[in-house]
Amino acid sequence: MDAVRSAIVRLCAPSGPVKSYAVSFDATRQAVSCFLEMKSPMLESEVRELDACGFGNGLCLEFALGSDSAGTS
């Protein structure tokens, strides 16, 4: 979850603050999905750089959790 928090903090700088967010963990797929509502829309190039899906002020990210992340916090 520290990686998700760090990613959210990094996203705050270029397009203004994150207005709201939702985080969901899928134990079957070992993945975390995150929806962010930004103060202003991100540029398409920024969205692509994050390998995310963006629409309007919304941004969706997914983080796969690998076995190498076990035991880190």
CHARMM internal coordinates of N, CA and C (Angstrom, degrees):
IC EDIT
DIST 1 N 1 CA 1.4447
DIST 1 CA 1 C 1.5271
ANGL 1 N 1 CA 1 C 111.53
DIST 1 C 2 N 1.3242
ANGL 1 CA 1 C 2 N 117.07
DIHE 1 N 1 CA 1 C 2 N -23.61
DIST 2 N 2 CA 1.4659
ANGL 1 C 2 N 2 CA 119.28
DIHE 1 CA 1 C 2 N 2 CA 176.34
DIST 2 CA 2 C 1.5219
ANGL 2 N 2 CA 2 C 111.13
DIHE 1 C 2 N 2 CA 2 C -62.14
DIST 2 C 3 N 1.3327
ANGL 2 CA 2 C 3 N 116.81
DIHE 2 N 2 CA 2 C 3 N -36.90
DIST 3 N 3 CA 1.4666
ANGL 2 C 3 N 3 CA 120.38
DIHE 2 CA 2 C 3 N 3 CA 178.64
DIST 3 CA 3 C 1.5238
ANGL 3 N 3 CA 3 C 110.61
DIHE 2 C 3 N 3 CA 3 C -64.56
DIST 3 C 4 N 1.3276
ANGL 3 CA 3 C 4 N 116.92
DIHE 3 N 3 CA 3 C 4 N -39.92
DIST 4 N 4 CA 1.4703
ANGL 3 C 4 N 4 CA 120.56
DIHE 3 CA 3 C 4 N 4 CA 178.52
DIST 4 CA 4 C 1.5246
ANGL 4 N 4 CA 4 C 109.59
DIHE 3 C 4 N 4 CA 4 C -65.09
DIST 4 C 5 N 1.3366
ANGL 4 CA 4 C 5 N 117.10
DIHE 4 N 4 CA 4 C 5 N -45.87
DIST 5 N 5 CA 1.4594
ANGL 4 C 5 N 5 CA 121.07
DIHE 4 CA 4 C 5 N 5 CA 179.41
DIST 5 CA 5 C 1.5318
ANGL 5 N 5 CA 5 C 110.75
DIHE 4 C 5 N 5 CA 5 C -60.68
DIST 5 C 6 N 1.3185
ANGL 5 CA 5 C 6 N 116.34
DIHE 5 N 5 CA 5 C 6 N -42.66
DIST 6 N 6 CA 1.4737
ANGL 5 C 6 N 6 CA 120.32
DIHE 5 CA 5 C 6 N 6 CA 179.30
DIST 6 CA 6 C 1.5226
ANGL 6 N 6 CA 6 C 111.07
DIHE 5 C 6 N 6 CA 6 C -62.97
DIST 6 C 7 N 1.3172
ANGL 6 CA 6 C 7 N 116.78
DIHE 6 N 6 CA 6 C 7 N -41.32
DIST 7 N 7 CA 1.4647
ANGL 6 C 7 N 7 CA 120.64
DIHE 6 CA 6 C 7 N 7 CA 179.52
DIST 7 CA 7 C 1.5234
ANGL 7 N 7 CA 7 C 110.51
DIHE 6 C 7 N 7 CA 7 C -63.96
DIST 7 C 8 N 1.3237
ANGL 7 CA 7 C 8 N 117.21
DIHE 7 N 7 CA 7 C 8 N -40.47
DIST 8 N 8 CA 1.4640
ANGL 7 C 8 N 8 CA 120.45
DIHE 7 CA 7 C 8 N 8 CA 179.10
DIST 8 CA 8 C 1.5224
ANGL 8 N 8 CA 8 C 110.25
DIHE 7 C 8 N 8 CA 8 C -64.26
DIST 8 C 9 N 1.3175
ANGL 8 CA 8 C 9 N 116.92
DIHE 8 N 8 CA 8 C 9 N -42.94
DIST 9 N 9 CA 1.4717
ANGL 8 C 9 N 9 CA 120.71
DIHE 8 CA 8 C 9 N 9 CA 178.94
DIST 9 CA 9 C 1.5237
ANGL 9 N 9 CA 9 C 110.37
DIHE 8 C 9 N 9 CA 9 C -61.81
DIST 9 C 10 N 1.3385
ANGL 9 CA 9 C 10 N 117.72
DIHE 9 N 9 CA 9 C 10 N -42.99
DIST 10 N 10 CA 1.4666
ANGL 9 C 10 N 10 CA 120.79
DIHE 9 CA 9 C 10 N 10 CA 178.95
DIST 10 CA 10 C 1.5239
ANGL 10 N 10 CA 10 C 111.29
DIHE 9 C 10 N 10 CA 10 C -63.19
DIST 10 C 11 N 1.3199
ANGL 10 CA 10 C 11 N 117.58
DIHE 10 N 10 CA 10 C 11 N -34.04
DIST 11 N 11 CA 1.4647
ANGL 10 C 11 N 11 CA 120.81
DIHE 10 CA 10 C 11 N 11 CA -179.41
DIST 11 CA 11 C 1.5183
ANGL 11 N 11 CA 11 C 112.73
DIHE 10 C 11 N 11 CA 11 C -72.60
DIST 11 C 12 N 1.2973
ANGL 11 CA 11 C 12 N 118.14
DIHE 11 N 11 CA 11 C 12 N -17.99
DIST 12 N 12 CA 1.4605
ANGL 11 C 12 N 12 CA 120.77
DIHE 11 CA 11 C 12 N 12 CA -177.80
DIST 12 CA 12 C 1.5216
ANGL 12 N 12 CA 12 C 112.39
DIHE 11 C 12 N 12 CA 12 C -68.19
DIST 12 C 13 N 1.3097
ANGL 12 CA 12 C 13 N 118.18
DIHE 12 N 12 CA 12 C 13 N -31.77
DIST 13 N 13 CA 1.4606
ANGL 12 C 13 N 13 CA 120.68
DIHE 12 CA 12 C 13 N 13 CA -172.06
DIST 13 CA 13 C 1.5300
ANGL 13 N 13 CA 13 C 114.51
DIHE 12 C 13 N 13 CA 13 C -69.23
DIST 13 C 14 N 1.3441
ANGL 13 CA 13 C 14 N 120.70
DIHE 13 N 13 CA 13 C 14 N -55.17
DIST 14 N 14 CA 1.4634
ANGL 13 C 14 N 14 CA 118.32
DIHE 13 CA 13 C 14 N 14 CA -170.21
DIST 14 CA 14 C 1.5280
ANGL 14 N 14 CA 14 C 115.13
DIHE 13 C 14 N 14 CA 14 C -71.07
DIST 14 C 15 N 1.2969
ANGL 14 CA 14 C 15 N 119.30
DIHE 14 N 14 CA 14 C 15 N -36.37
DIST 15 N 15 CA 1.4642
ANGL 14 C 15 N 15 CA 120.98
DIHE 14 CA 14 C 15 N 15 CA -174.26
DIST 15 CA 15 C 1.5158
ANGL 15 N 15 CA 15 C 112.64
DIHE 14 C 15 N 15 CA 15 C -115.83
DIST 15 C 16 N 1.2937
ANGL 15 CA 15 C 16 N 116.89
DIHE 15 N 15 CA 15 C 16 N 23.03
DIST 16 N 16 CA 1.4574
ANGL 15 C 16 N 16 CA 119.62
DIHE 15 CA 15 C 16 N 16 CA -179.83
DIST 16 CA 16 C 1.5133
ANGL 16 N 16 CA 16 C 110.59
DIHE 15 C 16 N 16 CA 16 C 86.63
DIST 16 C 17 N 1.3116
ANGL 16 CA 16 C 17 N 114.97
DIHE 16 N 16 CA 16 C 17 N 178.24
DIST 17 N 17 CA 1.4585
ANGL 16 C 17 N 17 CA 118.75
DIHE 16 CA 16 C 17 N 17 CA -174.85
DIST 17 CA 17 C 1.5256
ANGL 17 N 17 CA 17 C 113.47
DIHE 16 C 17 N 17 CA 17 C -70.13
DIST 17 C 18 N 1.3088
ANGL 17 CA 17 C 18 N 114.23
DIHE 17 N 17 CA 17 C 18 N 156.22
DIST 18 N 18 CA 1.4568
ANGL 17 C 18 N 18 CA 121.21
DIHE 17 CA 17 C 18 N 18 CA 171.95
DIST 18 CA 18 C 1.5224
ANGL 18 N 18 CA 18 C 106.40
DIHE 17 C 18 N 18 CA 18 C -76.46
DIST 18 C 19 N 1.3333
ANGL 18 CA 18 C 19 N 117.04
DIHE 18 N 18 CA 18 C 19 N 125.49
DIST 19 N 19 CA 1.4662
ANGL 18 C 19 N 19 CA 120.77
DIHE 18 CA 18 C 19 N 19 CA 180.00
DIST 19 CA 19 C 1.5220
ANGL 19 N 19 CA 19 C 110.66
DIHE 18 C 19 N 19 CA 19 C -79.07
DIST 19 C 20 N 1.3342
ANGL 19 CA 19 C 20 N 116.40
DIHE 19 N 19 CA 19 C 20 N -41.22
DIST 20 N 20 CA 1.4581
ANGL 19 C 20 N 20 CA 120.81
DIHE 19 CA 19 C 20 N 20 CA 178.86
DIST 20 CA 20 C 1.5183
ANGL 20 N 20 CA 20 C 108.58
DIHE 19 C 20 N 20 CA 20 C -156.73
DIST 20 C 21 N 1.3236
ANGL 20 CA 20 C 21 N 115.42
DIHE 20 N 20 CA 20 C 21 N 161.86
DIST 21 N 21 CA 1.4566
ANGL 20 C 21 N 21 CA 119.20
DIHE 20 CA 20 C 21 N 21 CA 177.53
DIST 21 CA 21 C 1.5161
ANGL 21 N 21 CA 21 C 110.11
DIHE 20 C 21 N 21 CA 21 C -153.85
DIST 21 C 22 N 1.3190
ANGL 21 CA 21 C 22 N 115.12
DIHE 21 N 21 CA 21 C 22 N 157.18
DIST 22 N 22 CA 1.4598
ANGL 21 C 22 N 22 CA 122.48
DIHE 21 CA 21 C 22 N 22 CA 175.21
DIST 22 CA 22 C 1.5165
ANGL 22 N 22 CA 22 C 107.58
DIHE 21 C 22 N 22 CA 22 C -134.98
DIST 22 C 23 N 1.3258
ANGL 22 CA 22 C 23 N 116.06
DIHE 22 N 22 CA 22 C 23 N 135.37
DIST 23 N 23 CA 1.4511
ANGL 22 C 23 N 23 CA 121.74
DIHE 22 CA 22 C 23 N 23 CA -179.48
DIST 23 CA 23 C 1.5180
ANGL 23 N 23 CA 23 C 108.13
DIHE 22 C 23 N 23 CA 23 C -121.37
DIST 23 C 24 N 1.3225
ANGL 23 CA 23 C 24 N 115.72
DIHE 23 N 23 CA 23 C 24 N 135.12
DIST 24 N 24 CA 1.4580
ANGL 23 C 24 N 24 CA 121.37
DIHE 23 CA 23 C 24 N 24 CA -179.40
DIST 24 CA 24 C 1.5212
ANGL 24 N 24 CA 24 C 109.64
DIHE 23 C 24 N 24 CA 24 C -132.06
DIST 24 C 25 N 1.3259
ANGL 24 CA 24 C 25 N 116.99
DIHE 24 N 24 CA 24 C 25 N 134.79
DIST 25 N 25 CA 1.4623
ANGL 24 C 25 N 25 CA 122.39
DIHE 24 CA 24 C 25 N 25 CA 178.91
DIST 25 CA 25 C 1.5200
ANGL 25 N 25 CA 25 C 108.97
DIHE 24 C 25 N 25 CA 25 C -108.96
DIST 25 C 26 N 1.3308
ANGL 25 CA 25 C 26 N 116.53
DIHE 25 N 25 CA 25 C 26 N 128.60
DIST 26 N 26 CA 1.4574
ANGL 25 C 26 N 26 CA 122.61
DIHE 25 CA 25 C 26 N 26 CA 177.20
DIST 26 CA 26 C 1.5274
ANGL 26 N 26 CA 26 C 107.49
DIHE 25 C 26 N 26 CA 26 C -108.91
DIST 26 C 27 N 1.3323
ANGL 26 CA 26 C 27 N 116.10
DIHE 26 N 26 CA 26 C 27 N 103.54
DIST 27 N 27 CA 1.4688
ANGL 26 C 27 N 27 CA 121.27
DIHE 26 CA 26 C 27 N 27 CA -176.33
DIST 27 CA 27 C 1.5279
ANGL 27 N 27 CA 27 C 111.69
DIHE 26 C 27 N 27 CA 27 C -65.99
DIST 27 C 28 N 1.3150
ANGL 27 CA 27 C 28 N 118.06
DIHE 27 N 27 CA 27 C 28 N -32.79
DIST 28 N 28 CA 1.4571
ANGL 27 C 28 N 28 CA 121.20
DIHE 27 CA 27 C 28 N 28 CA -179.54
DIST 28 CA 28 C 1.5217
ANGL 28 N 28 CA 28 C 111.21
DIHE 27 C 28 N 28 CA 28 C -65.63
DIST 28 C 29 N 1.3244
ANGL 28 CA 28 C 29 N 116.53
DIHE 28 N 28 CA 28 C 29 N -44.54
DIST 29 N 29 CA 1.4650
ANGL 28 C 29 N 29 CA 121.61
DIHE 28 CA 28 C 29 N 29 CA -179.14
DIST 29 CA 29 C 1.5166
ANGL 29 N 29 CA 29 C 113.03
DIHE 28 C 29 N 29 CA 29 C -90.51
DIST 29 C 30 N 1.3421
ANGL 29 CA 29 C 30 N 117.22
DIHE 29 N 29 CA 29 C 30 N -7.69
DIST 30 N 30 CA 1.4640
ANGL 29 C 30 N 30 CA 122.26
DIHE 29 CA 29 C 30 N 30 CA -176.39
DIST 30 CA 30 C 1.5348
ANGL 30 N 30 CA 30 C 110.49
DIHE 29 C 30 N 30 CA 30 C 52.92
DIST 30 C 31 N 1.3356
ANGL 30 CA 30 C 31 N 114.24
DIHE 30 N 30 CA 30 C 31 N 54.72
DIST 31 N 31 CA 1.4638
ANGL 30 C 31 N 31 CA 120.64
DIHE 30 CA 30 C 31 N 31 CA -178.04
DIST 31 CA 31 C 1.5231
ANGL 31 N 31 CA 31 C 110.15
DIHE 30 C 31 N 31 CA 31 C -140.55
DIST 31 C 32 N 1.3101
ANGL 31 CA 31 C 32 N 115.04
DIHE 31 N 31 CA 31 C 32 N 151.80
DIST 32 N 32 CA 1.4596
ANGL 31 C 32 N 32 CA 122.52
DIHE 31 CA 31 C 32 N 32 CA 175.07
DIST 32 CA 32 C 1.5194
ANGL 32 N 32 CA 32 C 107.28
DIHE 31 C 32 N 32 CA 32 C -114.76
DIST 32 C 33 N 1.3304
ANGL 32 CA 32 C 33 N 116.22
DIHE 32 N 32 CA 32 C 33 N 128.96
DIST 33 N 33 CA 1.4558
ANGL 32 C 33 N 33 CA 121.80
DIHE 32 CA 32 C 33 N 33 CA 174.99
DIST 33 CA 33 C 1.5196
ANGL 33 N 33 CA 33 C 107.90
DIHE 32 C 33 N 33 CA 33 C -109.15
DIST 33 C 34 N 1.3099
ANGL 33 CA 33 C 34 N 115.64
DIHE 33 N 33 CA 33 C 34 N 143.08
DIST 34 N 34 CA 1.4564
ANGL 33 C 34 N 34 CA 120.55
DIHE 33 CA 33 C 34 N 34 CA -176.47
DIST 34 CA 34 C 1.5274
ANGL 34 N 34 CA 34 C 108.72
DIHE 33 C 34 N 34 CA 34 C -137.73
DIST 34 C 35 N 1.3410
ANGL 34 CA 34 C 35 N 116.57
DIHE 34 N 34 CA 34 C 35 N 127.71
DIST 35 N 35 CA 1.4536
ANGL 34 C 35 N 35 CA 121.72
DIHE 34 CA 34 C 35 N 35 CA 173.94
DIST 35 CA 35 C 1.5209
ANGL 35 N 35 CA 35 C 107.49
DIHE 34 C 35 N 35 CA 35 C -110.28
DIST 35 C 36 N 1.3194
ANGL 35 CA 35 C 36 N 116.89
DIHE 35 N 35 CA 35 C 36 N 126.86
DIST 36 N 36 CA 1.4540
ANGL 35 C 36 N 36 CA 122.55
DIHE 35 CA 35 C 36 N 36 CA 179.83
DIST 36 CA 36 C 1.5223
ANGL 36 N 36 CA 36 C 109.95
DIHE 35 C 36 N 36 CA 36 C -116.73
DIST 36 C 37 N 1.3164
ANGL 36 CA 36 C 37 N 116.86
DIHE 36 N 36 CA 36 C 37 N 135.47
DIST 37 N 37 CA 1.4570
ANGL 36 C 37 N 37 CA 121.50
DIHE 36 CA 36 C 37 N 37 CA 170.25
DIST 37 CA 37 C 1.5254
ANGL 37 N 37 CA 37 C 106.06
DIHE 36 C 37 N 37 CA 37 C -104.40
DIST 37 C 38 N 1.3315
ANGL 37 CA 37 C 38 N 116.04
DIHE 37 N 37 CA 37 C 38 N 113.53
DIST 38 N 38 CA 1.4562
ANGL 37 C 38 N 38 CA 122.02
DIHE 37 CA 37 C 38 N 38 CA -176.96
DIST 38 CA 38 C 1.5268
ANGL 38 N 38 CA 38 C 110.36
DIHE 37 C 38 N 38 CA 38 C -89.42
DIST 38 C 39 N 1.3299
ANGL 38 CA 38 C 39 N 116.16
DIHE 38 N 38 CA 38 C 39 N 157.70
DIST 39 N 39 CA 1.4658
ANGL 38 C 39 N 39 CA 120.90
DIHE 38 CA 38 C 39 N 39 CA 176.45
DIST 39 CA 39 C 1.5234
ANGL 39 N 39 CA 39 C 110.22
DIHE 38 C 39 N 39 CA 39 C -64.00
DIST 39 C 40 N 1.3337
ANGL 39 CA 39 C 40 N 116.90
DIHE 39 N 39 CA 39 C 40 N -37.26
DIST 40 N 40 CA 1.4609
ANGL 39 C 40 N 40 CA 121.55
DIHE 39 CA 39 C 40 N 40 CA 176.89
DIST 40 CA 40 C 1.5269
ANGL 40 N 40 CA 40 C 108.44
DIHE 39 C 40 N 40 CA 40 C -139.64
DIST 40 C 41 N 1.3319
ANGL 40 CA 40 C 41 N 117.36
DIHE 40 N 40 CA 40 C 41 N 156.20
DIST 41 N 41 CA 1.4632
ANGL 40 C 41 N 41 CA 119.96
DIHE 40 CA 40 C 41 N 41 CA -178.50
DIST 41 CA 41 C 1.5280
ANGL 41 N 41 CA 41 C 112.20
DIHE 40 C 41 N 41 CA 41 C -62.41
DIST 41 C 42 N 1.3147
ANGL 41 CA 41 C 42 N 115.89
DIHE 41 N 41 CA 41 C 42 N 147.12
DIST 42 N 42 CA 1.4616
ANGL 41 C 42 N 42 CA 120.89
DIHE 41 CA 41 C 42 N 42 CA 175.14
DIST 42 CA 42 C 1.5172
ANGL 42 N 42 CA 42 C 108.74
DIHE 41 C 42 N 42 CA 42 C -86.36
DIST 42 C 43 N 1.3152
ANGL 42 CA 42 C 43 N 116.32
DIHE 42 N 42 CA 42 C 43 N 153.41
DIST 43 N 43 CA 1.4604
ANGL 42 C 43 N 43 CA 120.59
DIHE 42 CA 42 C 43 N 43 CA 174.82
DIST 43 CA 43 C 1.5186
ANGL 43 N 43 CA 43 C 109.67
DIHE 42 C 43 N 43 CA 43 C -65.95
DIST 43 C 44 N 1.3191
ANGL 43 CA 43 C 44 N 116.28
DIHE 43 N 43 CA 43 C 44 N 147.83
DIST 44 N 44 CA 1.4637
ANGL 43 C 44 N 44 CA 120.55
DIHE 43 CA 43 C 44 N 44 CA -179.84
DIST 44 CA 44 C 1.5272
ANGL 44 N 44 CA 44 C 111.55
DIHE 43 C 44 N 44 CA 44 C -57.01
DIST 44 C 45 N 1.3303
ANGL 44 CA 44 C 45 N 116.96
DIHE 44 N 44 CA 44 C 45 N -37.00
DIST 45 N 45 CA 1.4641
ANGL 44 C 45 N 45 CA 120.60
DIHE 44 CA 44 C 45 N 45 CA 179.29
DIST 45 CA 45 C 1.5331
ANGL 45 N 45 CA 45 C 111.26
DIHE 44 C 45 N 45 CA 45 C -64.83
DIST 45 C 46 N 1.3381
ANGL 45 CA 45 C 46 N 117.65
DIHE 45 N 45 CA 45 C 46 N -36.51
DIST 46 N 46 CA 1.4714
ANGL 45 C 46 N 46 CA 121.42
DIHE 45 CA 45 C 46 N 46 CA 177.16
DIST 46 CA 46 C 1.5208
ANGL 46 N 46 CA 46 C 110.80
DIHE 45 C 46 N 46 CA 46 C -66.70
DIST 46 C 47 N 1.3275
ANGL 46 CA 46 C 47 N 116.15
DIHE 46 N 46 CA 46 C 47 N -41.22
DIST 47 N 47 CA 1.4659
ANGL 46 C 47 N 47 CA 120.80
DIHE 46 CA 46 C 47 N 47 CA 179.38
DIST 47 CA 47 C 1.5230
ANGL 47 N 47 CA 47 C 109.90
DIHE 46 C 47 N 47 CA 47 C -63.39
DIST 47 C 48 N 1.3352
ANGL 47 CA 47 C 48 N 117.12
DIHE 47 N 47 CA 47 C 48 N -44.94
DIST 48 N 48 CA 1.4742
ANGL 47 C 48 N 48 CA 120.90
DIHE 47 CA 47 C 48 N 48 CA 178.79
DIST 48 CA 48 C 1.5228
ANGL 48 N 48 CA 48 C 110.91
DIHE 47 C 48 N 48 CA 48 C -62.84
DIST 48 C 49 N 1.3304
ANGL 48 CA 48 C 49 N 117.04
DIHE 48 N 48 CA 48 C 49 N -40.48
DIST 49 N 49 CA 1.4621
ANGL 48 C 49 N 49 CA 121.07
DIHE 48 CA 48 C 49 N 49 CA -179.61
DIST 49 CA 49 C 1.5309
ANGL 49 N 49 CA 49 C 111.24
DIHE 48 C 49 N 49 CA 49 C -60.54
DIST 49 C 50 N 1.3246
ANGL 49 CA 49 C 50 N 116.63
DIHE 49 N 49 CA 49 C 50 N -32.66
DIST 50 N 50 CA 1.4621
ANGL 49 C 50 N 50 CA 121.75
DIHE 49 CA 49 C 50 N 50 CA 178.89
DIST 50 CA 50 C 1.5267
ANGL 50 N 50 CA 50 C 112.45
DIHE 49 C 50 N 50 CA 50 C -83.95
DIST 50 C 51 N 1.3353
ANGL 50 CA 50 C 51 N 116.61
DIHE 50 N 50 CA 50 C 51 N -4.16
DIST 51 N 51 CA 1.4648
ANGL 50 C 51 N 51 CA 121.57
DIHE 50 CA 50 C 51 N 51 CA -174.10
DIST 51 CA 51 C 1.5262
ANGL 51 N 51 CA 51 C 109.80
DIHE 50 C 51 N 51 CA 51 C 54.37
DIST 51 C 52 N 1.3297
ANGL 51 CA 51 C 52 N 114.63
DIHE 51 N 51 CA 51 C 52 N 46.43
DIST 52 N 52 CA 1.4572
ANGL 51 C 52 N 52 CA 122.24
DIHE 51 CA 51 C 52 N 52 CA -176.16
DIST 52 CA 52 C 1.5274
ANGL 52 N 52 CA 52 C 109.65
DIHE 51 C 52 N 52 CA 52 C -115.33
DIST 52 C 53 N 1.3032
ANGL 52 CA 52 C 53 N 114.80
DIHE 52 N 52 CA 52 C 53 N 179.17
DIST 53 N 53 CA 1.4547
ANGL 52 C 53 N 53 CA 122.26
DIHE 52 CA 52 C 53 N 53 CA 175.17
DIST 53 CA 53 C 1.5289
ANGL 53 N 53 CA 53 C 106.41
DIHE 52 C 53 N 53 CA 53 C -120.22
DIST 53 C 54 N 1.3107
ANGL 53 CA 53 C 54 N 117.13
DIHE 53 N 53 CA 53 C 54 N 121.69
DIST 54 N 54 CA 1.4512
ANGL 53 C 54 N 54 CA 120.63
DIHE 53 CA 53 C 54 N 54 CA -177.81
DIST 54 CA 54 C 1.5127
ANGL 54 N 54 CA 54 C 111.78
DIHE 53 C 54 N 54 CA 54 C -120.47
DIST 54 C 55 N 1.3210
ANGL 54 CA 54 C 55 N 115.73
DIHE 54 N 54 CA 54 C 55 N 147.48
DIST 55 N 55 CA 1.4649
ANGL 54 C 55 N 55 CA 121.41
DIHE 54 CA 54 C 55 N 55 CA 176.33
DIST 55 CA 55 C 1.5242
ANGL 55 N 55 CA 55 C 107.49
DIHE 54 C 55 N 55 CA 55 C -156.47
DIST 55 C 56 N 1.3287
ANGL 55 CA 55 C 56 N 115.22
DIHE 55 N 55 CA 55 C 56 N 122.58
DIST 56 N 56 CA 1.4581
ANGL 55 C 56 N 56 CA 119.27
DIHE 55 CA 55 C 56 N 56 CA -175.99
DIST 56 CA 56 C 1.5179
ANGL 56 N 56 CA 56 C 109.78
DIHE 55 C 56 N 56 CA 56 C 58.08
DIST 56 C 57 N 1.3125
ANGL 56 CA 56 C 57 N 116.19
DIHE 56 N 56 CA 56 C 57 N -129.22
DIST 57 N 57 CA 1.4591
ANGL 56 C 57 N 57 CA 121.51
DIHE 56 CA 56 C 57 N 57 CA 177.97
DIST 57 CA 57 C 1.5257
ANGL 57 N 57 CA 57 C 111.85
DIHE 56 C 57 N 57 CA 57 C -90.93
DIST 57 C 58 N 1.3191
ANGL 57 CA 57 C 58 N 117.96
DIHE 57 N 57 CA 57 C 58 N 4.96
DIST 58 N 58 CA 1.4619
ANGL 57 C 58 N 58 CA 121.86
DIHE 57 CA 57 C 58 N 58 CA -177.96
DIST 58 CA 58 C 1.5177
ANGL 58 N 58 CA 58 C 112.29
DIHE 57 C 58 N 58 CA 58 C -96.50
DIST 58 C 59 N 1.3152
ANGL 58 CA 58 C 59 N 114.55
DIHE 58 N 58 CA 58 C 59 N 150.10
DIST 59 N 59 CA 1.4584
ANGL 58 C 59 N 59 CA 121.69
DIHE 58 CA 58 C 59 N 59 CA 179.28
DIST 59 CA 59 C 1.5207
ANGL 59 N 59 CA 59 C 108.70
DIHE 58 C 59 N 59 CA 59 C -143.30
DIST 59 C 60 N 1.3236
ANGL 59 CA 59 C 60 N 117.10
DIHE 59 N 59 CA 59 C 60 N 129.33
DIST 60 N 60 CA 1.4619
ANGL 59 C 60 N 60 CA 121.54
DIHE 59 CA 59 C 60 N 60 CA 177.68
DIST 60 CA 60 C 1.5189
ANGL 60 N 60 CA 60 C 109.44
DIHE 59 C 60 N 60 CA 60 C -113.99
DIST 60 C 61 N 1.3252
ANGL 60 CA 60 C 61 N 115.72
DIHE 60 N 60 CA 60 C 61 N 130.85
DIST 61 N 61 CA 1.4625
ANGL 60 C 61 N 61 CA 123.07
DIHE 60 CA 60 C 61 N 61 CA 178.70
DIST 61 CA 61 C 1.5191
ANGL 61 N 61 CA 61 C 108.57
DIHE 60 C 61 N 61 CA 61 C -126.29
DIST 61 C 62 N 1.3281
ANGL 61 CA 61 C 62 N 116.28
DIHE 61 N 61 CA 61 C 62 N 150.95
DIST 62 N 62 CA 1.4577
ANGL 61 C 62 N 62 CA 120.59
DIHE 61 CA 61 C 62 N 62 CA 173.82
DIST 62 CA 62 C 1.5149
ANGL 62 N 62 CA 62 C 108.60
DIHE 61 C 62 N 62 CA 62 C -134.64
DIST 62 C 63 N 1.3326
ANGL 62 CA 62 C 63 N 115.55
DIHE 62 N 62 CA 62 C 63 N 133.31
DIST 63 N 63 CA 1.4528
ANGL 62 C 63 N 63 CA 122.56
DIHE 62 CA 62 C 63 N 63 CA 179.27
DIST 63 CA 63 C 1.5196
ANGL 63 N 63 CA 63 C 108.70
DIHE 62 C 63 N 63 CA 63 C -118.06
DIST 63 C 64 N 1.3314
ANGL 63 CA 63 C 64 N 117.11
DIHE 63 N 63 CA 63 C 64 N 120.95
DIST 64 N 64 CA 1.4625
ANGL 63 C 64 N 64 CA 120.62
DIHE 63 CA 63 C 64 N 64 CA 174.02
DIST 64 CA 64 C 1.5204
ANGL 64 N 64 CA 64 C 107.78
DIHE 63 C 64 N 64 CA 64 C -79.96
DIST 64 C 65 N 1.3082
ANGL 64 CA 64 C 65 N 116.10
DIHE 64 N 64 CA 64 C 65 N 137.95
DIST 65 N 65 CA 1.4579
ANGL 64 C 65 N 65 CA 120.95
DIHE 64 CA 64 C 65 N 65 CA 178.23
DIST 65 CA 65 C 1.5153
ANGL 65 N 65 CA 65 C 108.40
DIHE 64 C 65 N 65 CA 65 C -101.12
DIST 65 C 66 N 1.3086
ANGL 65 CA 65 C 66 N 116.52
DIHE 65 N 65 CA 65 C 66 N 115.93
DIST 66 N 66 CA 1.4561
ANGL 65 C 66 N 66 CA 121.22
DIHE 65 CA 65 C 66 N 66 CA -179.47
DIST 66 CA 66 C 1.5105
ANGL 66 N 66 CA 66 C 110.91
DIHE 65 C 66 N 66 CA 66 C -94.90
DIST 66 C 67 N 1.3135
ANGL 66 CA 66 C 67 N 116.21
DIHE 66 N 66 CA 66 C 67 N 167.19
DIST 67 N 67 CA 1.4640
ANGL 66 C 67 N 67 CA 121.06
DIHE 66 CA 66 C 67 N 67 CA 179.88
DIST 67 CA 67 C 1.5199
ANGL 67 N 67 CA 67 C 111.46
DIHE 66 C 67 N 67 CA 67 C -65.56
DIST 67 C 68 N 1.3553
ANGL 67 CA 67 C 68 N 117.47
DIHE 67 N 67 CA 67 C 68 N -21.46
DIST 68 N 68 CA 1.4676
ANGL 67 C 68 N 68 CA 119.54
DIHE 67 CA 67 C 68 N 68 CA 179.65
DIST 68 CA 68 C 1.5154
ANGL 68 N 68 CA 68 C 112.37
DIHE 67 C 68 N 68 CA 68 C -73.49
DIST 68 C 69 N 1.3547
ANGL 68 CA 68 C 69 N 118.36
DIHE 68 N 68 CA 68 C 69 N -10.85
DIST 69 N 69 CA 1.4601
ANGL 68 C 69 N 69 CA 120.45
DIHE 68 CA 68 C 69 N 69 CA 178.12
DIST 69 CA 69 C 1.5200
ANGL 69 N 69 CA 69 C 111.67
DIHE 68 C 69 N 69 CA 69 C -89.23
DIST 69 C 70 N 1.3321
ANGL 69 CA 69 C 70 N 117.82
DIHE 69 N 69 CA 69 C 70 N -6.06
DIST 70 N 70 CA 1.4532
ANGL 69 C 70 N 70 CA 120.88
DIHE 69 CA 69 C 70 N 70 CA -179.85
DIST 70 CA 70 C 1.5177
ANGL 70 N 70 CA 70 C 110.02
DIHE 69 C 70 N 70 CA 70 C -65.55
DIST 70 C 71 N 1.3202
ANGL 70 CA 70 C 71 N 114.46
DIHE 70 N 70 CA 70 C 71 N 134.55
DIST 71 N 71 CA 1.4469
ANGL 70 C 71 N 71 CA 119.67
DIHE 70 CA 70 C 71 N 71 CA 176.61
DIST 71 CA 71 C 1.5086
ANGL 71 N 71 CA 71 C 114.48
DIHE 70 C 71 N 71 CA 71 C 85.38
DIST 71 C 72 N 1.3341
ANGL 71 CA 71 C 72 N 118.76
DIHE 71 N 71 CA 71 C 72 N -1.67
DIST 72 N 72 CA 1.4631
ANGL 71 C 72 N 72 CA 120.32
DIHE 71 CA 71 C 72 N 72 CA 177.09
DIST 72 CA 72 C 1.5122
ANGL 72 N 72 CA 72 C 108.95
DIHE 71 C 72 N 72 CA 72 C -100.49
DIST 72 C 73 N 1.3143
ANGL 72 CA 72 C 73 N 116.93
DIHE 72 N 72 CA 72 C 73 N 150.05
DIST 73 N 73 CA 1.4664
ANGL 72 C 73 N 73 CA 119.89
DIHE 72 CA 72 C 73 N 73 CA 177.16
DIST 73 CA 73 C 1.4918
ANGL 73 N 73 CA 73 C 111.33
DIHE 72 C 73 N 73 CA 73 C -145.43
END
COOR INIT
IC SEED 1 N 1 CA 1 C
IC BUILD
